[in-house]
Amino acid sequence: MLLQFSVSNFRSFRKLQTLRLAASSQDKTLPENCFAQEFPGSTPRSWLKGVAIYGANASGKTTVIKALNALADMVTKSAKMTDPKDPIPQIEPYALRADAKETPTAFEAVLVADGVRFAYRVAATRERIWHESLRAYPTGKAQTWFSRDWNPESRSYEWAPERPTDFPRDTRLERDTLSNMLFLSKHIASNRTELEPVFRWFKERLIFLDLSTRAEMGAGFTMHQVREQTELYLRIMQLLEHADIGITGAQVIEQSAPRELLEALDKLPTELQEQVRRQRFFQPQLIHRGADGVEIPLPWEVESAGTHRLFAVAGPWLDILSEGHVVCIDELDTSMHPLMVMELLRLLFSEKENSKGAQIIFTTHNPLLLDTTLLRRDQVWFTDKDKEGEGHLYPLTDYAPRKGESLIRGYLSGRYGGVPFLPKGLLGQTRSYEVMDPASEARAD
């Protein structure tokens, strides 16, 4: 479970921005959208199963997900560093200030792994790790398992504490950790197990899906479940059959190599040409309900973009539920009808279907998802940019929307920010819409 994530000096975010998944004690709606779970030393007793992030184009929505992905990528790949002079590729400092490159990018993830709450912090430039620490809360009181800080004067790291609680210190391993390498990663690579729950959380429990138009999410995972008829197969069929798109079944068929690949064969070395010719290619084929109950398989190429997307998402979505993953999805609603997206979210918020503690963080532009029968007010966040070009992340609850207030109308009118400001239209000649004045509306009410 993810409880909180913070980031600063990363892409469009210069100052510290924090996404919190603690449920508001003031919001009693949709209790099924929360986990009722208490952790030692943590005041909130209820945590959100998911949050939606809204915002104008280039406002920072995707940056939230990219930042968490960057931290996870550092954790899982950092131990592969062999040259201390290699730059840390995941660090992308704020670009609109010249001094940002000299300022460390900072991340903090507060998470639950194996039933224990952890707070993991990293601060780094492209050249080195400046700070790294891990705190555990098995009994409520913070235990600092390790902390390292770069001292530029001594050109060395200062490690603490001298005698960590429930964590054996290894000074040799500390010395062997390169300046551009995370100690968490080095510890696991050295076949040590004490930090494995945190490492495994980043590597195995945290999932990223990009459903935006710039990414082509393949159907390979779902296709594998169908072809091998795994445990998810029947659930995938059930989901597709109830999606009201006329599907009664699915199969995987073998096909010839793609035409584009065959056309490019002559440019490949002979050995690679032979490998391609020996390779087998597969494609999904959906079976549709025809006239008089006749079932007709249709070529994959004639299926709609929405059907392609639903089929591709079905397998991973059900796997997320069955395994209890934390999933981050950019542009969840791309090529899918809002009602279909709503039903996918309801599956994740369901107590029956989501018994393993799955969570979702997703970005969207779709105002129809701001339905108060789908999302609680504390599940909605926004990103916006100021006049200096800095991105900011903030919750809908900062605006204290009234009970019964139309969130859809409020969002589209600009009441909460997070929408494009186009007072004179795209060409600067016409007024394209009226931005509602919250104060005047309050007076009218």
C-alpha positions as MATLAB code, in Angstrom:
seq = 'MLLQFSVSNFRSFRKLQTLRLAASSQDKTLPENCFAQEFPGSTPRSWLKGVAIYGANASGKTTVIKALNALADMVTKSAKMTDPKDPIPQIEPYALRADAKETPTAFEAVLVADGVRFAYRVAATRERIWHESLRAYPTGKAQTWFSRDWNPESRSYEWAPERPTDFPRDTRLERDTLSNMLFLSKHIASNRTELEPVFRWFKERLIFLDLSTRAEMGAGFTMHQVREQTELYLRIMQLLEHADIGITGAQVIEQSAPRELLEALDKLPTELQEQVRRQRFFQPQLIHRGADGVEIPLPWEVESAGTHRLFAVAGPWLDILSEGHVVCIDELDTSMHPLMVMELLRLLFSEKENSKGAQIIFTTHNPLLLDTTLLRRDQVWFTDKDKEGEGHLYPLTDYAPRKGESLIRGYLSGRYGGVPFLPKGLLGQTRSYEVMDPASEARAD';
ca = [
       0.000    0.000    0.000;
       1.163    3.536   -0.793;
       0.339    6.087    1.897;
       2.125    9.195    0.623;
       4.542   10.342   -2.072;
       6.559   13.572   -2.271;
       8.851   15.029   -4.916;
      10.755   18.258   -5.584;
      12.987   19.610   -8.366;
      11.744   17.072  -10.890;
      10.575   18.056  -14.377;
       7.803   20.693  -13.922;
       7.897   20.557  -10.098;
      10.473   22.824   -8.445;
       9.130   23.030   -4.887;
       8.079   20.063   -2.784;
       4.772   18.524   -3.880;
       3.019   15.813   -1.876;
       0.293   13.341   -2.845;
      -1.511   11.924    0.197;
      -3.716    8.845    0.214;
      -5.087    9.261    3.730;
      -8.884    9.401    3.658;
     -10.491   12.518    5.104;
     -12.296   11.943    8.375;
     -14.782   14.626    7.274;
     -15.939   12.671    4.220;
     -18.302    9.837    5.085;
     -19.336    9.059    1.521;
     -18.434    5.903   -0.412;
     -16.786    3.987    2.443;
     -16.082    1.137    0.009;
     -13.534    3.427   -1.688;
     -11.335    3.203    1.419;
      -9.355    0.654    3.374;
     -10.080    0.689    7.083;
      -6.588   -0.139    8.323;
      -4.617    1.180   11.271;
      -0.832    1.176   11.433;
       1.242    1.654   14.616;
       2.079    5.304   15.110;
      -0.184    6.512   12.278;
      -3.206    8.657   13.100;
      -5.330    8.047    9.956;
      -7.277    4.829   10.160;
      -8.678    4.941    6.652;
      -6.755    5.010    3.367;
      -7.914    5.640   -0.173;
      -8.036    2.880   -2.754;
      -7.242    5.401   -5.431;
      -6.915    9.019   -6.514;
      -7.587   10.840   -9.778;
      -5.316   13.653  -10.941;
      -6.824   16.342  -13.198;
      -5.084   19.228  -14.902;
      -4.555   21.112  -18.118;
      -2.101   19.845  -20.727;
       1.531   20.179  -19.566;
       0.405   21.112  -16.040;
       2.214   18.247  -14.268;
      -0.298   15.384  -14.103;
       2.039   12.947  -15.783;
       4.981   14.317  -13.784;
       3.512   12.858  -10.576;
       3.531    9.375  -12.101;
       6.891    9.917  -13.821;
       8.438   10.918  -10.501;
       7.262    7.777   -8.711;
       8.396    5.733  -11.699;
      11.819    7.413  -11.591;
      12.262    6.465   -7.929;
      11.173    2.877   -8.589;
      13.528    2.682  -11.573;
      16.427    3.904   -9.440;
      15.691    1.306   -6.778;
      15.526   -1.599   -9.210;
      18.424   -0.614  -11.509;
      20.849    1.346   -9.349;
      22.900   -1.681   -8.327;
      23.899   -2.188  -11.981;
      26.068    0.940  -11.836;
      29.740    0.031  -12.225;
      31.337    3.410  -12.987;
      30.979    6.134  -10.304;
      31.252    8.779  -13.030;
      28.159    7.590  -14.910;
      25.229   10.029  -14.558;
      22.051    8.927  -12.783;
      19.617    8.740  -15.720;
      16.384    8.997  -13.710;
      17.161   12.504  -12.411;
      15.434   15.215  -14.479;
      15.719   18.522  -12.599;
      13.386   21.472  -13.095;
      14.393   23.051  -16.407;
      13.309   26.699  -16.017;
      15.966   27.718  -13.476;
      19.682   27.537  -14.204;
      20.564   26.587  -10.613;
      18.159   23.623  -10.514;
      20.816   21.281  -11.917;
      22.939   21.881   -8.819;
      20.025   21.248   -6.454;
      19.257   17.617   -5.582;
      15.993   16.137   -6.792;
      14.202   14.711   -3.755;
      11.766   11.803   -3.437;
       9.979   10.287   -0.452;
       7.631    7.299   -0.506;
       5.712    6.277    2.600;
       4.562    2.720    2.003;
       3.485   -0.484    3.694;
       5.443   -3.654    2.960;
       4.872   -6.944    4.786;
       2.570   -5.137    7.196;
       5.205   -2.578    8.291;
       5.123    1.143    7.481;
       8.321    2.520    5.924;
       9.462    5.987    4.853;
      12.133    5.879    2.155;
      13.901    9.101    1.089;
      16.338    9.855   -1.708;
      17.923   13.155   -2.781;
      20.238   13.127   -5.794;
      21.712   15.137   -8.614;
      22.745   13.566  -11.897;
      26.247   13.134  -10.430;
      25.621   11.569   -7.023;
      23.296   10.532   -4.215;
      23.247   13.337   -1.630;
      20.917   11.697    0.861;
      19.315    8.306    1.335;
      17.478    6.999    4.383;
      14.989    4.379    5.453;
      12.800    4.599    8.522;
      10.597    1.782    9.777;
       7.623    1.923   12.132;
       7.005   -1.654   13.307;
       5.802   -0.495   16.725;
       4.786    3.091   16.004;
       8.063    4.714   17.027;
      10.368    5.567   14.134;
      13.428    3.357   13.730;
      16.119    4.746   11.429;
      17.549    1.671    9.761;
      20.127    3.615    7.781;
      20.903    7.149    6.677;
      23.691    8.437    4.438;
      24.538   12.073    3.666;
      27.237   13.377    1.349;
      29.686   15.764    3.009;
      31.238   17.930    0.240;
      34.011   19.128    2.551;
      35.297   15.698    3.479;
      34.258   14.234    0.117;
      32.737   11.269    1.888;
      29.441    9.943    3.203;
      28.334   10.256    6.806;
      26.366    7.207    7.928;
      23.931    6.940   10.811;
      22.921    5.625   13.253;
      25.836    3.916   14.936;
      23.639    1.066   16.200;
      20.449    0.767   14.120;
      17.431   -0.900   15.684;
      16.505   -4.221   14.038;
      18.987   -3.605   11.213;
      22.598   -4.859   11.243;
      25.050   -2.230   10.062;
      27.704   -3.333    7.560;
      30.499   -0.747    7.161;
      32.169   -2.732    4.373;
      28.972   -2.696    2.334;
      28.620    1.026    3.009;
      32.125    1.645    1.640;
      31.388   -0.457   -1.447;
      28.276    1.541   -2.357;
      29.176    3.901   -5.200;
      28.259    7.570   -5.021;
      25.760    7.184   -7.882;
      24.251    4.000   -6.429;
      21.449    3.506   -3.898;
      22.402    1.607   -0.752;
      18.988   -0.096   -0.808;
      19.813   -1.563   -4.225;
      23.398   -2.464   -3.297;
      22.155   -4.211   -0.159;
      19.845   -6.479   -2.158;
      22.487   -7.099   -4.840;
      24.821   -8.282   -2.057;
      22.351  -11.058   -1.228;
      21.171   -9.417    1.995;
      17.522   -9.839    2.975;
      16.781   -7.235    5.668;
      15.663   -4.592    3.152;
      14.003   -6.993    0.745;
      10.354   -6.082    1.618;
      10.946   -2.461    0.573;
      12.884   -3.432   -2.555;
      10.219   -5.973   -3.576;
       7.497   -3.369   -3.087;
       9.118   -1.104   -5.669;
      10.002   -3.949   -8.036;
       6.917   -6.175   -7.833;
       4.018   -4.378   -6.125;
       4.265   -1.083   -8.016;
       2.955   -1.227  -11.605;
       2.965    1.476  -14.313;
       0.634    1.520  -17.316;
       0.697    4.219  -19.988;
      -2.657    4.363  -21.793;
      -1.977    7.712  -23.442;
      -2.040    8.188  -27.204;
       1.772    8.474  -27.265;
       2.075    4.887  -26.028;
       0.921    1.752  -27.771;
      -0.057   -0.600  -24.984;
       0.166   -4.091  -26.396;
      -2.321   -6.878  -25.779;
       0.428   -9.392  -25.012;
      -0.413   -9.959  -21.334;
      -4.118  -10.548  -21.946;
      -3.339  -12.633  -25.037;
      -1.055  -14.879  -22.969;
      -3.828  -15.477  -20.417;
      -6.255  -16.404  -23.214;
      -3.816  -18.605  -25.102;
      -2.654  -20.507  -22.025;
      -6.091  -20.383  -20.369;
      -4.583  -19.348  -17.057;
      -6.476  -18.658  -13.844;
      -7.369  -15.199  -15.176;
      -8.834  -16.539  -18.413;
     -12.403  -17.076  -17.235;
     -12.424  -13.689  -15.477;
     -11.247  -11.986  -18.671;
     -14.008  -13.691  -20.640;
     -16.554  -12.655  -18.039;
     -15.404   -9.040  -18.217;
     -15.473   -8.933  -22.040;
     -18.881  -10.607  -22.257;
     -20.410   -8.086  -19.845;
     -18.855   -5.060  -21.543;
     -21.802   -4.705  -23.966;
     -19.652   -4.842  -27.093;
     -21.117   -8.103  -28.394;
     -18.163  -10.354  -27.529;
     -18.934  -13.967  -26.660;
     -15.419  -15.371  -26.680;
     -11.768  -14.859  -27.511;
      -8.981  -16.947  -28.959;
      -5.409  -16.538  -30.128;
      -4.473  -17.440  -33.673;
      -1.113  -17.785  -35.378;
      -0.371  -15.402  -38.212;
       2.403  -14.582  -40.612;
       5.068  -12.046  -39.780;
       3.904   -8.413  -40.000;
       4.289   -6.924  -43.475;
       6.457   -4.075  -42.208;
       8.871   -6.580  -40.683;
       9.064   -8.662  -43.861;
       9.786   -5.559  -45.913;
      12.687   -4.717  -43.638;
      14.225   -8.208  -43.697;
      16.645   -7.445  -46.521;
      18.309   -4.812  -44.367;
      19.022   -7.283  -41.572;
      22.031   -9.603  -41.301;
      21.425  -13.102  -42.665;
      21.426  -14.660  -39.197;
      18.734  -12.272  -37.979;
      16.667  -12.890  -41.111;
      16.590  -16.595  -40.316;
      15.606  -15.921  -36.719;
      12.679  -13.771  -37.852;
      11.498  -16.397  -40.353;
      11.553  -19.080  -37.630;
       9.690  -16.888  -35.165;
       5.979  -17.492  -34.576;
       3.567  -14.591  -34.425;
       0.194  -14.571  -32.688;
      -2.811  -12.296  -32.696;
      -6.021  -12.153  -30.661;
      -9.309  -12.882  -32.370;
     -12.601  -11.950  -30.737;
     -15.807  -13.866  -31.342;
     -18.965  -11.784  -31.767;
     -22.647  -12.554  -31.475;
     -24.230  -12.388  -34.927;
     -27.755  -12.740  -36.296;
     -29.786  -15.728  -35.096;
     -27.228  -16.403  -32.364;
     -24.453  -17.279  -34.820;
     -20.974  -16.671  -33.373;
     -18.602  -15.015  -35.835;
     -14.843  -14.479  -35.299;
     -13.631  -11.144  -36.653;
     -10.106  -10.157  -37.705;
      -8.247   -8.129  -35.079;
      -7.671   -5.340  -37.611;
     -11.384   -4.540  -37.912;
     -11.966   -4.179  -34.176;
     -12.319   -0.628  -32.884;
      -9.611    1.219  -30.988;
     -11.803    1.050  -27.899;
     -12.134   -2.731  -28.195;
      -8.356   -3.053  -28.658;
      -7.803   -0.953  -25.543;
     -10.355   -2.828  -23.418;
      -8.880   -6.200  -24.393;
      -5.347   -4.953  -23.639;
      -6.411   -3.560  -20.254;
      -8.604   -6.487  -19.160;
      -5.798   -8.889  -18.278;
      -3.556   -6.435  -16.398;
      -6.556   -4.952  -14.566;
      -7.751   -8.283  -13.242;
      -4.174   -9.232  -12.361;
      -3.822   -5.999  -10.377;
      -6.934   -6.932   -8.402;
      -5.860  -10.522   -7.797;
      -2.325   -9.572   -6.703;
      -3.056   -6.344   -4.799;
      -0.754   -4.114   -6.844;
      -0.392   -0.355   -6.633;
      -0.969    0.761  -10.228;
      -0.179    4.154  -11.759;
      -1.954    4.858  -15.043;
      -1.434    7.837  -17.313;
      -4.601    8.900  -19.184;
      -6.837    6.065  -18.020;
      -9.765    6.995  -20.264;
      -7.969    7.037  -23.650;
     -10.108    5.320  -26.352;
     -12.600    4.016  -23.802;
     -16.129    5.217  -23.071;
     -16.471    6.995  -19.693;
     -19.030    4.437  -18.514;
     -16.543    1.641  -19.240;
     -13.856    3.461  -17.255;
     -16.307    3.975  -14.397;
     -17.031    0.248  -14.246;
     -13.317   -0.590  -14.221;
     -12.852    1.788  -11.294;
     -15.856    0.327   -9.476;
     -14.227   -3.088   -9.710;
     -11.144   -1.694   -7.989;
     -13.191    0.108   -5.320;
     -15.316   -2.978   -4.645;
     -14.754   -4.714   -1.298;
     -15.573   -8.061   -2.902;
     -13.379   -7.752   -6.006;
     -10.487   -5.905   -4.352;
      -9.717   -8.016   -1.313;
      -5.904   -7.849   -1.714;
      -5.476   -4.087   -1.201;
      -4.961   -2.873   -4.784;
      -4.670    0.903   -5.275;
      -4.747    3.177   -8.306;
      -3.271    6.584   -9.117;
      -4.481    7.802  -12.494;
      -4.497   10.937  -14.616;
      -7.459   12.001  -16.696;
      -9.128   14.943  -18.440;
     -12.602   13.410  -18.331;
     -14.947   15.505  -16.139;
     -17.615   12.776  -16.182;
     -15.485   10.741  -13.764;
     -16.067   13.488  -11.169;
     -19.296   11.689  -10.348;
     -19.893   11.739   -6.595;
     -21.280    8.193   -6.831;
     -17.870    7.080   -8.142;
     -15.218    9.253   -6.463;
     -15.066   10.851   -3.036;
     -14.007   14.485   -2.847;
     -10.738   13.498   -1.144;
      -9.912   11.228   -4.102;
      -9.612   14.156   -6.522;
      -6.366   16.081   -7.029;
      -5.296   18.779   -9.489;
      -2.107   20.037  -11.079;
      -1.618   23.573  -12.330;
       1.231   25.858  -13.365;
       1.889   29.369  -12.069;
       3.166   32.341  -14.086;
       6.759   31.194  -13.515;
       6.025   27.838  -15.144;
       6.229   25.865  -11.890;
       3.834   22.969  -11.424;
       1.752   22.585   -8.266;
      -0.186   19.590   -6.944;
      -3.163   20.152   -4.643;
      -6.333   18.342   -3.517;
      -9.927   19.252   -4.291;
     -10.532   19.416   -0.531;
      -8.516   22.667   -0.422;
     -11.607   24.285   -1.942;
     -13.979   22.703    0.600;
     -16.706   21.928   -1.981;
     -20.159   21.905   -0.460;
     -22.099   18.675   -0.040;
     -24.142   18.177   -3.169;
     -22.045   20.623   -5.208;
     -21.601   19.583   -8.845;
     -17.915   18.781   -9.144;
     -18.244   18.436  -12.908;
     -19.659   21.942  -13.281;
     -17.157   23.368  -10.811;
     -14.217   21.807  -12.611;
     -15.271   22.854  -16.109;
     -15.965   26.392  -14.919;
     -12.454   26.731  -13.528;
     -13.549   26.888   -9.894;
     -10.751   24.512   -8.786;
      -8.125   25.434  -11.377;
      -6.469   22.670  -13.369;
      -8.056   23.725  -16.686;
      -6.626   25.626  -19.678;
      -7.032   29.416  -19.440;
      -8.066   30.573  -22.913;
      -9.973   33.836  -22.386;
      -9.598   34.904  -26.044;
      -9.577   31.526  -27.761;
      -6.674   29.734  -29.387;
      -5.995   32.532  -31.883;
      -6.470   35.349  -29.370;
      -9.487   36.781  -31.188;
     -12.586   35.424  -29.485;
     -13.690   34.665  -25.942;
     -14.069   30.906  -25.967;
     -15.792   30.398  -22.616;
     -16.725   32.125  -19.418;
     -14.715   31.279  -16.313;
     -17.082   31.208  -13.370;
     -16.409   33.526  -10.470;
     -16.845   31.320   -7.365;
     -17.680   34.346   -5.230;
     -20.457   35.520   -7.553;
     -21.904   32.018   -7.727;
     -21.891   31.795   -3.947;
     -23.821   35.094   -3.820;
     -26.294   33.758   -6.379;
     -26.808   30.631   -4.267;
];
